[in-house]
Amino acid sequence: MNTDPRICLIGFGEVGQLLAADLRARGHRHLTAWDTLFADERSGPSRAAASGLAVAGKDVRDAVMRADVILCAVTAAQCIHAARSAAPHLSPGAYFVDLNSVAPNTKRQAAATIAAAGANYVEAAVMAPIGPQRIATPMLLGGMHAATFEPLAQSLGFTGTQTFSADLGKASAAKMCRSVMIKGMEALLTESLLAARRYGVEATVLDSLGNLLPGPDWHRLSGYMISRSLQHGRRRAEEMREVAVTVNDAGIEPLMSQAIASRQDWAASRVDAQSLALIPMLDSILAAIADPRSQ
């Protein structure tokens, strides 16, 4: 593979744009992108492509053809569709890197589609929020092509990657089980602190969390986690439905995962409050709940 590989990003939302910016900053010139929202020239993905981050494909075929590396970062519900739409147009031997947060069996379905097209499927489980470390975010690579892809990934700037297992699905299982905790904390903090604020005891609750689990600034952490839930609730709900599949496939009833998905979906409808500090954020949500017109 050449020293300046052709890279395509399928899904040009927050993750795709961050990766494109970092790849561009590292001197990679051959960047294309595809997103279904390119149909709307006013959408965020369209504006990002127009700014020069990547060349927007006319369609998925135009974006992926001749690409050496395809980075797929769509919503969980679109994972299989993205793989199927790209597969007929992939170059033999190209790496299709699936960064989507989905169940192991969903990854296996996507992998079968990519393998049938003669390309190399690599699962990538993103193990931390991508905003702080961006392209260097810790990622677990899985599948039979993970070990051969890792050196290329490192050269591109994905310095947080590590080959986790040749057994396809294990990396995603680790990601999904982690999400029960992380997305669950977002849901729990949202529900706990909204009720506490209504009763006027939020300061006491936050102080008690610090006594039980010392270390984090719970006021700051709560504001951050609740705001992320408001901003990305729809995407998180889709992920948690995949988590529920993962847990169920392990023979465990996914009671918590299903409830977290519902709370994340609920949070997404309160997105207007996301940029506020914690207490004004809670007050804004409570005011919306009290207003019948917001229901």
Secondary structure, DSSP 4 states (H G I P E B T S, - for coil): --SS--EEEE--SHHHHHHHHHHHHTT---EEEE-GGGGSTTSHHHHHHHTTSSEEPSSHHHHHTT-SEEEE---GGGHHHHHHHHGGGPPTT-EEEE-----HHHHHHHHHHHHHTTPEEEEEEE-S-HHHHGGGS-EEEESTTHHHHHHHHHHHT-TTEEEEESSTTHHHHHHHHHHHHHHHHHHHHHHHHHHHHHHT-HHHHHHHHHHHS-SS-HHHHHHHHHHHHHHHHHHHHHHHHHHHHHHHHTT---HHHHHHHHHHHHHHTTGGGTTS-HHHHHHHHHHHHH-GGG-
